[in-house]
Amino acid sequence: MGHIHETLTERRARRMRHKLKTHNPGAIRLSVHRSNLHFSVQIIDDTKGHTLASASTMEKQLAKGLKNTRSTEAAEVVGKTLAQRALKAGVTQVYFDRGHYRYTGRLKTLADAARAAGLKF
């Protein structure tokens, strides 16, 4: 039985997280949020409720060299930056929480860049 006023995207995101959490108990999560203008990713330790590392196109340092903050180029920069910050924080293994977003285009580019920079998922 689902929640009464839940949209389809919310149901899809909840279903995704439930599957991931049951198959990866106690693991650290890489969560993605994509808006029309920006990308935001976080590495979250759900057991403690803490964000261990994050990166976003809203950061002036990352957005400075980009022509457009919603391009695949921006996704690649954010993915590399997040992986570097995660490795600096001592995180090497995560599970990828894409939420309700489909794993294509910018999201796939972000994930590939994070993997190439040393993050495992």
ROPA-564423 format. One line per field, with one value per residue (C-alpha): residue in one letter; x, y, z. Coordinates in nm, 4 decimals, decimal comma. Example, Ala and Ser with C-alpha at 12.3 -4.5 7.8 and 13.67 -1.06 7.14 Angstrom:
res = A / S
c1 = 1,2300 / 1,3670
c2 = -0,4500 / -0,1060
c3 = 0,7800 / 0,7140
END
This chain:
res = M / G / H / I / H / E / T / L / T / E / R / R / A / R / R / M / R / H / K / L / K / T / H / N / P / G / A / I / R / L / S / V / H / R / S / N / L / H / F / S / V / Q / I / I / D / D / T / K / G / H / T / L / A / S / A / S / T / M / E / K / Q / L / A / K / G / L / K / N / T / R / S / T / E / A / A / E / V / V / G / K / T / L / A / Q / R / A / L / K / A / G / V / T / Q / V / Y / F / D / R / G / H / Y / R / Y / T / G / R / L / K / T / L / A / D / A / A / R / A / A / G / L / K / F
c1 = 0,0000 / 0,1577 / 0,1246 / -0,1975 / -0,0656 / 0,2570 / 0,3496 / 0,4878 / 0,8386 / 0,8298 / 0,7161 / 0,9946 / 1,2560 / 1,1246 / 1,1232 / 1,4820 / 1,6092 / 1,4324 / 1,5942 / 1,9364 / 1,9183 / 1,8072 / 2,0872 / 2,3552 / 2,2880 / 2,5105 / 2,6744 / 2,7466 / 2,5160 / 2,5936 / 2,2773 / 2,2077 / 1,9786 / 1,9326 / 1,7395 / 1,6859 / 1,9912 / 2,2203 / 2,3603 / 2,4106 / 2,5592 / 2,6285 / 2,7918 / 2,5833 / 2,6406 / 2,2822 / 2,3746 / 2,5017 / 2,2953 / 2,6000 / 2,7056 / 3,0676 / 3,1342 / 2,9399 / 2,9800 / 2,7514 / 2,7472 / 2,6194 / 2,9723 / 3,1435 / 3,4749 / 3,3174 / 3,0849 / 3,3576 / 3,5126 / 3,1833 / 2,9812 / 2,6640 / 2,5878 / 2,3461 / 2,5715 / 2,7458 / 3,0709 / 2,9369 / 2,8300 / 3,1799 / 3,3429 / 3,1055 / 3,1661 / 3,5454 / 3,5308 / 3,3021 / 3,5275 / 3,8347 / 3,6580 / 3,5274 / 3,8713 / 4,0107 / 3,7403 / 3,8381 / 3,5404 / 3,6144 / 3,3019 / 2,9472 / 2,6165 / 2,4610 / 2,1217 / 1,9906 / 1,6535 / 1,3839 / 1,6243 / 1,7003 / 2,0575 / 2,1292 / 2,2990 / 2,4244 / 2,3665 / 2,5678 / 2,8463 / 2,8589 / 2,8795 / 3,1481 / 3,3591 / 3,3326 / 3,4360 / 3,7282 / 3,8484 / 3,8640 / 3,5216 / 3,3817 / 3,0127
c2 = 0,0000 / 0,3292 / 0,6719 / 0,8513 / 1,1708 / 1,0332 / 1,1147 / 0,8572 / 1,0017 / 0,9888 / 0,6259 / 0,5396 / 0,7076 / 0,5344 / 0,1976 / 0,2531 / 0,3468 / 0,0520 / -0,1945 / -0,0381 / -0,0265 / -0,3874 / -0,5124 / -0,2838 / -0,2570 / -0,0054 / 0,1065 / 0,4677 / 0,6254 / 0,8544 / 1,0599 / 1,2692 / 1,5670 / 1,7183 / 2,0361 / 2,2217 / 2,4385 / 2,2502 / 1,9185 / 1,8371 / 1,5139 / 1,4023 / 1,1055 / 1,0224 / 0,7842 / 0,6841 / 0,5068 / 0,8352 / 1,0711 / 1,2706 / 1,4037 / 1,3024 / 1,4819 / 1,6868 / 1,8726 / 2,0952 / 2,3212 / 2,5916 / 2,6204 / 2,9178 / 2,7317 / 2,4528 / 2,6715 / 2,9218 / 2,7188 / 2,5922 / 2,7409 / 2,5748 / 2,4199 / 2,1625 / 2,0060 / 1,6683 / 1,8600 / 2,0006 / 1,6537 / 1,5219 / 1,8001 / 1,7424 / 1,3656 / 1,4056 / 1,6649 / 1,4502 / 1,1464 / 1,3482 / 1,4848 / 1,1389 / 0,9793 / 1,2618 / 1,1828 / 0,8130 / 0,6836 / 0,4452 / 0,2231 / 0,3630 / 0,2633 / 0,4829 / 0,6289 / 0,7824 / 0,8607 / 0,8830 / 0,9948 / 0,7619 / 0,6402 / 0,8100 / 1,1221 / 1,3570 / 1,1086 / 0,8366 / 1,0847 / 1,1886 / 0,8251 / 0,7351 / 1,0365 / 0,9452 / 0,5857 / 0,7030 / 0,9248 / 0,6253 / 0,5838 / 0,2270 / 0,1494
c3 = 0,0000 / -0,1119 / 0,0331 / -0,0584 / -0,2186 / -0,3590 / -0,7183 / -0,9589 / -0,9386 / -0,5579 / -0,5721 / -0,8157 / -0,5934 / -0,2799 / -0,4571 / -0,5787 / -0,2329 / -0,0711 / -0,3128 / -0,2685 / 0,1120 / 0,1472 / -0,0800 / 0,0707 / 0,4466 / 0,6207 / 0,2971 / 0,2092 / -0,0485 / -0,3425 / -0,3898 / -0,7000 / -0,7465 / -1,0899 / -1,1574 / -1,4828 / -1,4181 / -1,1786 / -1,0561 / -0,6906 / -0,5535 / -0,1985 / -0,0330 / 0,2734 / 0,5638 / 0,6471 / 0,9714 / 1,1206 / 0,9071 / 0,7948 / 0,4571 / 0,4049 / 0,0741 / -0,1761 / -0,5039 / -0,7049 / -1,0089 / -0,7750 / -0,6320 / -0,7906 / -0,8259 / -1,0321 / -1,2398 / -1,3272 / -1,6095 / -1,7533 / -2,0361 / -1,9137 / -1,5710 / -1,7122 / -1,9745 / -1,9774 / -1,9352 / -1,6071 / -1,4965 / -1,5644 / -1,3621 / -1,0692 / -1,0796 / -1,0730 / -0,7964 / -0,5826 / -0,6212 / -0,5201 / -0,2124 / -0,1203 / -0,1468 / 0,0675 / 0,3281 / 0,3187 / 0,1192 / -0,1661 / -0,1909 / -0,2294 / -0,3816 / -0,6482 / -0,5565 / -0,8768 / -0,7209 / -0,9843 / -1,2591 / -1,5493 / -1,5894 / -1,9221 / -2,0518 / -1,7834 / -1,5014 / -1,6754 / -1,7530 / -1,3870 / -1,2709 / -1,5263 / -1,4245 / -1,0549 / -1,1325 / -1,3465 / -1,0594 / -0,8227 / -0,6615 / -0,6681 / -0,7142
END
